[in-house]
């Protein structure tokens, strides 16, 4: 990664943040770990995380009934 790349904060919450680099990469940080992703890979990751959250929510709802 070029040290001259400038990043723009897109979202942040607690130890998690998403930044867009002017070189076109998305930086997803969780604590001390940062993934540098192509935007299309970030979209796929976001979709699967959201799908997992929906599945978890459904399982919790079933367990409470």
Secondary structure, DSSP 8 states (H G I E B T S, - for coil): --TT--EEEEEEETTEEEEEETTSEEEEEETTEEEEEEHHHHHHHHHHHHHHHHHHHHHHHHHH-
